[in-house]
Amino acid sequence: MNIAVVGGGAVGVTLAYELADDATVTLYESDTIASGASGRAAGLCYTAFADRRDARLATRALDRFRETGALTDCPYVWLARDTGHDRRRATEIREQAAQMRAHSLDVTTLDGDQLGDRFPALVTDDVVVAAVAESAGYVDPGQYTRLMADRARERGVEIREQTPATLTAAGDVQTTDGRTRYDAVIVAAGAHTRAIVSAVAPIPVKPYRVQALVTEPVDRELPMLFDVTDGYYLRPREGGLLVGDGTIPDEQDPDDWDRDADEWFRAAASEYQKQALGTSWPDRRSWAGLCTATPDGDPLVGELASDIYVATGWQGHGFMRAPAIAERLAAQVLGESWPAFDPTRFDGDESFEIVEGMDVE
């Protein structure tokens, strides 16, 4: 069986690795491995999903990250602060934490004083409620993606970097070298997936811009944190902190967008550190990346047309589920049934607003 994978991000290289024992696999990457969304991802990984299906995928992904040695264990905290606007979110945190416990996830609900006792480095005097997921950690996204690419090569996968590929109406892979027919093709090319498969079938995916920065080294231990009131998240990275948000809920051209972080975001991220941690650190570097949204907030994963598969629309949660998604999709390509995120559930021309993925709603 000859299989093509289009896209050299975390999902694509893990798919190639998974398939290599049962098929001859060629992976096409338009740039270099991890040069797209995966290389710019935050790397937060946790099992804290209220939906049972998502929780199971996240749990499996976390196990796979641990198996590769890529995961650094670290608790994940999400919280709501004392504002009238966030009373509803505080209620949702309590309800969702209870649902997570019903899925046997190790999640604790704390008030502000309890959170401060557990994590003294956090400013918690205005925290109404927080939830703590113990089964969590972070991964260097670029490092993991390159590691899995190397392991795929060891299994015999041919990786063609600097080779843009698209699909013809007949499902052939088209490159500057010509057309190639495969027994199956999987497109996991992030924001470019829609254009690559457009000759086969339309899919409703919109790229949107997000931003992050890494600070100079910090002098304290911190959990991973998502503040649902202010929309920021942070985690340890390279001795400093990765601070992210800066979501721009406008559709972007995947070939023409600003890859640099905005000055307003850098200033706002510094102010948020002062609010959450009592101080801030200068940023060492910053950047922007692309996430992909769908009409219902769930990804498009599975068979789009006969022997043509897609994996996209992650709403910012793609990297953290990449090992599990790749494992299940590889099994589907090889003959198993998996209808979880059927990409044909839409007509492909739906009109919808972009909603960022990191929220409690």
Backbone hydrogen bonds in HBPLUS format (Angstrom, degrees):
<---DONOR---> <-ACCEPTOR-->    atom                        ^
c    i                          cat <-CA-CA->   ^        H-A-AA   ^      H-
h    n   atom  resd res      DA  || num        DHA   H-A  angle D-A-AA Bond
n    s   type  num  typ     dist DA aas  dist angle  dist       angle   num
A0024-THR N   A0001-MET O   2.83 MM  23  6.12 163.0  1.86 162.5 168.0     1
A0183-ASP N   A0002-ASN O   2.85 MM 181  5.38 139.9  2.01 143.1 155.9     2
A0003-ILE N   A0024-THR O   2.86 MM  21  6.15 166.7  1.88 163.0 166.3     3
A0026-THR N   A0003-ILE O   2.98 MM  23  6.44 155.2  2.05 158.3 166.3     4
A0004-ALA N   A0184-ALA O   3.02 MM 180  6.49 159.5  2.07 152.7 158.2     5
A0186-ILE N   A0004-ALA O   2.86 MM 182  6.26 156.9  1.91 153.6 161.2     6
A0005-VAL N   A0026-THR O   2.88 MM  21  6.25 156.9  1.93 153.4 158.2     7
A0028-TYR N   A0005-VAL O   2.81 MM  23  6.25 158.5  1.85 162.3 169.7     8
A0006-VAL N   A0186-ILE O   2.78 MM 180  6.18 162.3  1.81 162.7 167.5     9
A0188-ALA N   A0006-VAL O   2.80 MM 182  5.87 160.8  1.84 157.8 164.4    10
A0007-GLY N   A0028-TYR O   2.76 MM  21  5.93 164.7  1.78 169.0 174.2    11
A0034-ALA N   A0008-GLY O   3.09 MM  26  6.20 163.2  2.12 148.2 153.4    12
A0013-VAL N   A0009-GLY O   3.00 MM   4  6.14 176.9  2.00 164.9 164.8    13
A0014-THR N   A0010-ALA O   3.19 MM   4  6.10 153.6  2.26 137.5 145.1    14
A0015-LEU N   A0011-VAL O   2.86 MM   4  5.98 154.5  1.92 149.8 157.2    15
A0016-ALA N   A0012-GLY O   2.99 MM   4  6.26 162.0  2.02 149.1 153.6    16
A0017-TYR N   A0013-VAL O   3.00 MM   4  6.19 156.4  2.05 142.4 148.6    17
A0018-GLU N   A0014-THR O   2.89 MM   4  6.12 161.3  1.93 150.0 154.8    18
A0019-LEU N   A0015-LEU O   2.93 MM   4  6.12 154.9  1.99 155.8 162.3    19
A0020-ALA N   A0016-ALA O   3.12 MM   4  6.00 131.5  2.37 142.3 152.9    20
A0022-ASP N   A0019-LEU O   3.01 MM   3  5.69 151.8  2.09 121.3 129.3    21
A0023-ALA N   A0019-LEU O   3.04 MM   4  5.93 123.6  2.37 151.5 165.7    22
A0158-GLU N   A0025-VAL O   3.11 MM 133  6.49 164.1  2.14 158.0 157.0    23
A0027-LEU N   A0158-GLU O   2.80 MM 131  6.16 165.7  1.82 161.1 165.7    24
A0160-ARG N   A0027-LEU O   2.77 MM 133  6.02 175.9  1.77 174.7 173.8    25
A0029-GLU N   A0160-ARG O   3.03 MM 131  6.12 164.5  2.06 150.2 145.7    26
A0163-THR N   A0029-GLU O   2.85 MM 134  5.57 171.2  1.85 141.2 139.9    27
A0162-GLN N   A0031-ASP O   2.74 MM 131  4.46 150.6  1.82 141.1 147.1    28
A0035-SER N   A0032-THR O   3.06 MM   3  5.40 144.7  2.19 143.0 136.8    29
A0040-ARG N   A0037-ALA O   3.07 MM   3  5.15 140.8  2.23 100.2 111.8    30
A0041-ALA N   A0038-SER O   3.25 MM   3  5.12 167.6  2.26 104.6 107.7    31
A0139-VAL N   A0043-GLY O   2.96 MM  96  4.94 151.6  2.04 134.0 143.2    32
A0045-CYS N   A0137-GLY O   2.86 MM  92  5.33 143.8  1.99 176.1 166.9    33
A0137-GLY N   A0045-CYS O   2.84 MM  92  5.33 153.9  1.91 160.4 160.7    34
A0049-PHE N   A0047-THR O   2.75 MM   2  5.85 127.1  2.03 117.7 101.4    35
A0055-ALA N   A0051-ASP O   2.90 MM   4  6.11 158.2  1.95 156.2 163.4    36
A0056-ARG N   A0052-ARG O   2.96 MM   4  6.17 155.6  2.03 149.2 154.8    37
A0057-LEU N   A0053-ARG O   3.10 MM   4  6.38 163.5  2.13 150.6 154.6    38
A0058-ALA N   A0054-ASP O   2.89 MM   4  6.05 163.3  1.92 151.1 156.1    39
A0059-THR N   A0055-ALA O   2.89 MM   4  6.02 153.7  1.96 145.1 152.3    40
A0060-ARG N   A0056-ARG O   2.99 MM   4  6.21 161.3  2.02 149.4 154.1    41
A0061-ALA N   A0057-LEU O   2.86 MM   4  6.09 159.4  1.90 150.3 156.6    42
A0062-LEU N   A0058-ALA O   2.92 MM   4  6.10 157.9  1.97 146.5 152.1    43
A0063-ASP N   A0059-THR O   3.06 MM   4  6.32 156.7  2.12 145.7 151.8    44
A0064-ARG N   A0060-ARG O   2.97 MM   4  6.27 155.4  2.03 149.4 156.2    45
A0065-PHE N   A0061-ALA O   2.87 MM   4  6.18 156.4  1.92 153.0 159.5    46
A0066-ARG N   A0062-LEU O   2.99 MM   4  6.25 157.4  2.05 147.3 153.3    47
A0067-GLU N   A0063-ASP O   2.99 MM   4  6.27 151.9  2.07 145.4 153.2    48
A0068-THR N   A0064-ARG O   3.20 MM   4  6.49 144.0  2.33 145.2 153.2    49
A0070-ALA N   A0065-PHE O   3.16 MM   5  5.52 142.6  2.31 163.9 157.1    50
A0069-GLY N   A0066-ARG O   2.94 MM   3  5.02 147.7  2.05 102.7 113.1    51
A0072-THR N   A0138-TYR O   2.94 MM  66  5.37 160.6  1.98 151.9 158.3    52
A0138-TYR N   A0072-THR O   2.95 MM  66  5.37 149.6  2.04 141.2 147.1    53
A0074-CYS N   A0136-ALA O   3.04 MM  62  5.64 167.0  2.06 119.4 122.2    54
A0224-MET N   A0075-PRO O   2.95 MM 149  6.14 165.8  1.97 172.9 168.1    55
A0076-TYR N   A0133-ALA O   3.01 MM  57  5.13 168.3  2.02 149.2 153.0    56
A0133-ALA N   A0076-TYR O   2.80 MM  57  5.13 167.5  1.81 156.0 158.9    57
A0077-VAL N   A0224-MET O   2.80 MM 147  6.02 162.5  1.83 146.4 152.0    58
A0226-PHE N   A0077-VAL O   2.78 MM 149  6.23 145.2  1.90 152.2 163.6    59
A0078-TRP N   A0131-ALA O   3.06 MM  53  5.53 155.8  2.12 150.5 157.8    60
A0131-ALA N   A0078-TRP O   2.89 MM  53  5.53 155.8  1.95 157.1 165.0    61
A0079-LEU N   A0226-PHE O   3.12 MM 147  6.66 146.8  2.23 155.9 165.2    62
A0228-VAL N   A0079-LEU O   3.01 MM 149  6.04 147.8  2.11 161.4 171.1    63
A0080-ALA N   A0129-VAL O   3.01 MM  49  5.73 157.3  2.07 165.8 170.4    64
A0128-VAL N   A0080-ALA O   2.93 MM  48  5.89 154.6  1.99 145.1 153.5    65
A0083-THR N   A0081-ARG O   2.93 MM   2  5.97 123.4  2.26 113.6  97.6    66
A0082-ASP N   A0126-ASP O   2.70 MM  44  5.33 139.2  1.86 157.8 170.1    67
A0086-ASP N   A0083-THR O   3.00 MM   3  5.32 134.7  2.22 103.7 115.7    68
A0087-ARG N   A0084-GLY O   3.41 MM   3  5.61 174.3  2.42 109.4 110.6    69
A0090-ALA N   A0086-ASP O   2.90 MM   4  6.10 153.2  1.97 148.2 155.3    70
A0091-THR N   A0087-ARG O   3.10 MM   4  6.39 156.2  2.16 144.8 150.3    71
A0092-GLU N   A0088-ARG O   2.97 MM   4  6.30 153.8  2.04 146.6 154.4    72
A0093-ILE N   A0089-ARG O   2.85 MM   4  6.13 151.2  1.93 150.4 157.5    73
A0094-ARG N   A0090-ALA O   3.17 MM   4  6.49 163.3  2.20 149.3 152.5    74
A0095-GLU N   A0091-THR O   2.97 MM   4  6.25 162.7  2.00 151.4 156.4    75
A0096-GLN N   A0092-GLU O   2.79 MM   4  5.86 166.1  1.81 151.8 156.1    76
A0097-ALA N   A0093-ILE O   2.90 MM   4  5.95 157.8  1.95 148.3 154.6    77
A0098-ALA N   A0094-ARG O   3.12 MM   4  6.31 152.0  2.20 141.9 149.0    78
A0099-GLN N   A0095-GLU O   3.04 MM   4  6.40 150.9  2.12 144.1 152.2    79
A0100-MET N   A0096-GLN O   2.88 MM   4  6.17 154.3  1.95 149.3 156.4    80
A0101-ARG N   A0097-ALA O   2.98 MM   4  6.29 155.1  2.05 146.9 153.1    81
A0102-ALA N   A0098-ALA O   3.02 MM   4  6.31 143.5  2.16 139.8 150.1    82
A0102-ALA N   A0099-GLN O   3.07 MM   3  4.95 118.5  2.46  90.3 106.0    83
A0103-HIS N   A0099-GLN O   3.15 MM   4  6.55 124.3  2.48 136.0 150.2    84
A0103-HIS N   A0100-MET O   2.94 MM   3  5.04 139.0  2.11  98.4 110.9    85
A0105-LEU N   A0100-MET O   3.04 MM   5  5.43 161.6  2.08 145.1 142.8    86
A0104-SER N   A0101-ARG O   2.90 MM   3  4.90 152.7  1.98 110.2 112.2    87
A0107-VAL N   A0105-LEU O   3.03 MM   2  5.77 119.7  2.41 110.8  94.5    88
A0134-GLU N   A0106-ASP O   3.09 MM  28  5.83 169.0  2.10 170.9 173.9    89
A0108-THR N   A0132-VAL O   2.92 MM  24  5.17 156.4  1.97 141.9 147.6    90
A0132-VAL N   A0108-THR O   2.78 MM  24  5.17 153.0  1.85 148.7 157.8    91
A0110-LEU N   A0130-ALA O   2.76 MM  20  5.17 167.3  1.77 151.1 155.2    92
A0130-ALA N   A0110-LEU O   2.83 MM  20  5.17 150.2  1.92 155.7 157.7    93
A0115-LEU N   A0111-ASP O   2.91 MM   4  6.12 156.4  1.97 154.3 161.8    94
A0116-GLY N   A0112-GLY O   2.93 MM   4  6.16 156.6  1.99 148.4 154.5    95
A0117-ASP N   A0113-ASP O   2.97 MM   4  6.27 150.0  2.06 147.4 155.4    96
A0118-ARG N   A0114-GLN O   3.02 MM   4  6.30 152.4  2.10 145.2 152.4    97
A0119-PHE N   A0115-LEU O   2.79 MM   4  5.97 161.4  1.83 155.7 161.2    98
A0122-LEU N   A0119-PHE O   3.08 MM   3  5.90 170.7  2.09 128.3 131.3    99
A0123-VAL N   A0276-ALA O   2.80 MM 153  5.18 166.1  1.82 144.3 142.8   100
A0127-VAL N   A0124-THR O   3.09 MM   3  5.07 168.2  2.10 110.2 113.0   101
A0136-ALA N   A0134-GLU O   3.06 MM   2  5.74 119.1  2.45 110.2  93.8   102
A0144-TYR N   A0140-ASP O   2.95 MM   4  6.13 166.4  1.97 162.4 166.2   103
A0145-THR N   A0141-PRO O   3.01 MM   4  6.15 166.7  2.02 150.8 154.6   104
A0146-ARG N   A0142-GLY O   3.00 MM   4  6.17 163.5  2.02 151.4 155.6   105
A0147-LEU N   A0143-GLN O   2.91 MM   4  6.05 151.7  1.99 145.7 154.3   106
A0148-MET N   A0144-TYR O   2.94 MM   4  6.23 162.8  1.97 157.8 160.6   107
A0149-ALA N   A0145-THR O   3.02 MM   4  6.21 146.3  2.13 141.3 151.0   108
A0150-ASP N   A0146-ARG O   2.99 MM   4  6.23 156.3  2.04 146.0 151.6   109
A0151-ARG N   A0147-LEU O   2.97 MM   4  6.31 154.6  2.03 147.5 155.1   110
A0152-ALA N   A0148-MET O   2.84 MM   4  5.99 147.4  1.95 140.6 149.6   111
A0153-ARG N   A0149-ALA O   2.94 MM   4  6.24 157.1  1.99 148.4 154.2   112
A0154-GLU N   A0150-ASP O   3.01 MM   4  6.31 152.9  2.08 144.6 152.0   113
A0155-ARG N   A0151-ARG O   3.19 MM   4  6.46 131.1  2.44 134.5 146.3   114
A0155-ARG N   A0152-ALA O   2.99 MM   3  5.09 133.5  2.21  98.3 111.6   115
A0157-VAL N   A0152-ALA O   3.05 MM   5  5.43 164.0  2.07 141.9 137.1   116
A0156-GLY N   A0153-ARG O   2.84 MM   3  5.01 159.3  1.88 109.5 114.9   117
A0166-THR N   A0174-GLN O   3.02 MM   8  5.22 150.6  2.11 139.7 149.0   118
A0174-GLN N   A0166-THR O   2.73 MM   8  5.22 175.7  1.73 158.6 160.2   119
A0167-LEU N   A0196-ILE O   3.16 MM  29  5.86 154.5  2.22 147.5 148.5   120
A0168-THR N   A0172-ASP O   2.96 MM   4  5.30 152.7  2.04 144.2 152.5   121
A0171-GLY N   A0168-THR O   2.88 MM   3  5.13 159.9  1.92 110.0 116.7   122
A0173-VAL N   A0180-THR O   2.90 MM   7  5.19 164.6  1.93 157.7 154.0   123
A0180-THR N   A0173-VAL O   2.89 MM   7  5.19 142.2  2.03 138.3 150.5   124
A0175-THR N   A0178-GLY O   2.99 MM   3  5.30 166.4  2.00 145.0 149.0   125
A0178-GLY N   A0175-THR O   3.00 MM   3  5.30 163.6  2.02 111.1 116.4   126
A0185-VAL N   A0307-ASP O   3.00 MM 122  6.42 155.9  2.05 157.4 164.8   127
A0309-TYR N   A0185-VAL O   2.80 MM 124  6.13 165.0  1.83 161.1 165.8   128
A0187-VAL N   A0309-TYR O   2.83 MM 122  6.18 163.5  1.86 144.6 147.3   129
A0311-ALA N   A0187-VAL O   3.00 MM 124  6.37 137.1  2.19 159.4 153.3   130
A0192-HIS N   A0189-ALA O   3.06 MM   3  5.45 149.0  2.16 141.7 136.3   131
A0193-THR N   A0190-GLY O   3.10 MM   3  5.58 165.2  2.13 116.3 121.0   132
A0196-ILE N   A0192-HIS O   3.07 MM   4  6.27 161.5  2.10 157.5 163.4   133
A0197-VAL N   A0193-THR O   3.06 MM   4  6.26 155.2  2.12 159.0 163.1   134
A0198-SER N   A0195-ALA O   3.34 MM   3  5.07 158.2  2.39  97.7 104.0   135
A0200-VAL N   A0197-VAL O   2.85 MM   3  5.36 147.4  1.95 117.6 128.0   136
A0201-ALA N   A0197-VAL O   2.98 MM   4  6.19 165.0  2.01 163.0 167.1   137
A0206-LYS N   A0293-ALA O   2.98 MM  87  5.14 158.5  2.02 140.7 147.4   138
A0293-ALA N   A0206-LYS O   2.79 MM  87  5.14 165.5  1.81 144.0 147.5   139
A0252-GLN N   A0207-PRO O   2.88 MM  45  5.42 149.4  1.97 137.4 144.2   140
A0208-TYR N   A0291-CYS O   2.81 MM  83  5.36 155.7  1.87 144.0 149.9   141
A0291-CYS N   A0208-TYR O   2.82 MM  83  5.36 164.4  1.85 161.0 165.4   142
A0248-ILE N   A0209-ARG O   2.82 MM  39  5.26 164.0  1.84 163.7 162.6   143
A0210-VAL N   A0289-GLY O   2.92 MM  79  5.36 161.1  1.96 147.1 151.2   144
A0289-GLY N   A0210-VAL O   2.84 MM  79  5.36 156.6  1.90 144.1 149.7   145
A0211-GLN N   A0245-ASP O   2.77 MM  34  5.47 165.5  1.80 164.8 160.4   146
A0245-ASP N   A0211-GLN O   3.01 MM  34  5.47 164.0  2.04 155.1 158.6   147
A0212-ALA N   A0287-TRP O   3.02 MM  75  5.68 161.0  2.06 158.9 159.3   148
A0287-TRP N   A0212-ALA O   2.95 MM  75  5.68 159.5  1.99 162.1 162.4   149
A0213-LEU N   A0243-VAL O   2.92 MM  30  5.46 143.3  2.06 145.9 157.7   150
A0243-VAL N   A0213-LEU O   2.90 MM  30  5.46 158.1  1.95 151.7 159.1   151
A0214-VAL N   A0285-ARG O   2.91 MM  71  5.60 160.0  1.95 161.8 164.3   152
A0284-ARG N   A0214-VAL O   2.62 MM  70  5.66 160.7  1.66 150.9 157.6   153
A0285-ARG N   A0214-VAL O   3.39 MM  71  5.60 153.1  2.46 144.9 149.7   154
A0215-THR N   A0241-LEU O   2.86 MM  26  5.25 154.6  1.92 144.0 151.9   155
A0216-GLU N   A0282-PRO O   2.81 MM  66  5.82 143.4  1.94 172.3 175.4   156
A0218-VAL N   A0239-GLY O   3.00 MM  21  6.50 154.8  2.07 149.4 144.9   157
A0225-LEU N   A0234-LEU O   2.88 MM   9  5.28 164.7  1.90 152.8 156.5   158
A0234-LEU N   A0225-LEU O   2.85 MM   9  5.28 147.4  1.95 145.4 153.6   159
A0227-ASP N   A0232-TYR O   2.86 MM   5  5.48 173.0  1.87 175.3 176.8   160
A0231-GLY N   A0227-ASP O   2.68 MM   4  5.44 139.5  1.84 149.9 162.2   161
A0233-TYR N   A0244-GLY O   3.04 MM  11  5.38 153.4  2.12 149.6 155.3   162
A0244-GLY N   A0233-TYR O   2.90 MM  11  5.38 165.4  1.92 152.1 155.8   163
A0235-ARG N   A0242-LEU O   3.01 MM   7  5.32 140.6  2.17 139.5 150.4   164
A0242-LEU N   A0235-ARG O   2.76 MM   7  5.32 170.4  1.77 167.2 170.3   165
A0237-ARG N   A0240-GLY O   2.95 MM   3  5.27 163.0  1.98 126.3 127.5   166
A0240-GLY N   A0237-ARG O   2.77 MM   3  5.27 147.7  1.87 129.7 130.2   167
A0250-ASP N   A0248-ILE O   2.75 MM   2  5.59 142.2  1.90  98.0  92.3   168
A0256-ASP N   A0253-ASP O   2.95 MM   3  5.18 159.3  1.99 114.4 121.2   169
A0288-ALA N   A0259-ARG O   2.90 MM  29  4.77 145.5  2.02 131.4 124.9   170
A0266-ARG N   A0262-ASP O   3.19 MM   4  6.56 159.0  2.24 150.0 155.0   171
A0267-ALA N   A0263-GLU O   3.03 MM   4  6.30 160.9  2.07 153.5 158.2   172
A0268-ALA N   A0264-TRP O   2.91 MM   4  6.04 160.5  1.95 145.2 151.2   173
A0269-ALA N   A0265-PHE O   2.80 MM   4  5.92 156.5  1.85 153.5 159.6   174
A0270-SER N   A0266-ARG O   3.15 MM   4  6.31 146.9  2.26 137.5 145.6   175
A0271-GLU N   A0267-ALA O   3.07 MM   4  6.41 156.2  2.13 147.6 153.8   176
A0272-TYR N   A0268-ALA O   2.87 MM   4  6.12 149.8  1.96 145.0 154.0   177
A0273-GLN N   A0269-ALA O   3.10 MM   4  6.32 152.4  2.18 141.2 147.3   178
A0274-LYS N   A0270-SER O   3.31 MM   4  6.67 153.6  2.39 144.1 150.2   179
A0275-GLN N   A0271-GLU O   3.10 MM   4  6.45 151.5  2.19 145.7 153.5   180
A0275-GLN N   A0272-TYR O   3.05 MM   3  4.99 114.4  2.50  93.9 109.8   181
A0276-ALA N   A0272-TYR O   2.85 MM   4  6.08 164.9  1.88 161.2 164.6   182
A0277-LEU N   A0273-GLN O   2.67 MM   4  5.38 153.3  1.74 148.0 155.2   183
A0278-GLY N   A0274-LYS O   2.89 MM   4  4.37 134.0  2.10 112.7 120.3   184
A0315-GLN N   A0292-THR O   2.79 MM  23  5.35 152.9  1.86 161.8 163.7   185
A0297-GLY N   A0294-THR O   3.40 MM   3  5.18 154.6  2.47  98.5 105.7   186
A0300-LEU N   A0312-THR O   2.80 MM  12  5.39 168.6  1.81 154.4 158.4   187
A0312-THR N   A0300-LEU O   3.00 MM  12  5.39 154.3  2.07 141.6 149.7   188
A0301-VAL N   A0341-PHE O   2.87 MM  40  5.12 165.2  1.89 143.5 147.1   189
A0302-GLY N   A0310-VAL O   3.01 MM   8  5.68 155.4  2.07 156.1 159.2   190
A0310-VAL N   A0302-GLY O   2.93 MM   8  5.68 153.9  2.00 156.1 161.0   191
A0304-LEU N   A0308-ILE O   2.74 MM   4  5.69 146.0  1.85 147.2 159.0   192
A0305-ALA N   A0308-ILE O   3.29 MM   3  5.08 163.4  2.32 135.6 139.1   193
A0308-ILE N   A0305-ALA O   2.90 MM   3  5.08 172.5  1.91 131.1 129.3   194
A0317-HIS N   A0314-TRP O   2.97 MM   3  5.24 167.2  1.99 116.2 120.2   195
A0321-ARG N   A0318-GLY O   3.17 MM   3  5.49 141.2  2.33 105.4 116.0   196
A0322-ALA N   A0319-PHE O   3.04 MM   3  4.95 159.2  2.08 106.0 112.7   197
A0325-ILE N   A0321-ARG O   2.91 MM   4  5.99 172.6  1.91 169.1 171.3   198
A0326-ALA N   A0322-ALA O   2.92 MM   4  5.89 167.1  1.94 153.6 157.5   199
A0327-GLU N   A0323-PRO O   3.09 MM   4  6.14 152.0  2.17 134.8 142.6   200
A0328-ARG N   A0324-ALA O   3.03 MM   4  6.26 164.1  2.06 153.7 156.5   201
A0329-LEU N   A0325-ILE O   2.88 MM   4  6.01 164.8  1.90 155.1 160.0   202
A0330-ALA N   A0326-ALA O   2.89 MM   4  5.88 157.5  1.94 144.6 151.1   203
A0331-ALA N   A0327-GLU O   3.19 MM   4  6.38 154.0  2.26 138.7 145.4   204
A0332-GLN N   A0328-ARG O   3.01 MM   4  6.33 147.6  2.12 142.5 151.6   205
A0333-VAL N   A0329-LEU O   2.92 MM   4  6.21 160.4  1.96 154.4 158.6   206
A0334-LEU N   A0330-ALA O   3.09 MM   4  6.32 143.6  2.22 141.9 151.6   207
A0336-GLU N   A0331-ALA O   2.92 MM   5  5.48 166.2  1.94 143.7 139.1   208
A0335-GLY N   A0332-GLN O   2.97 MM   3  5.11 162.5  2.00 107.8 112.2   209
A0345-ARG N   A0342-ASP O   3.32 MM   3  5.84 156.7  2.38 119.3 119.2   210
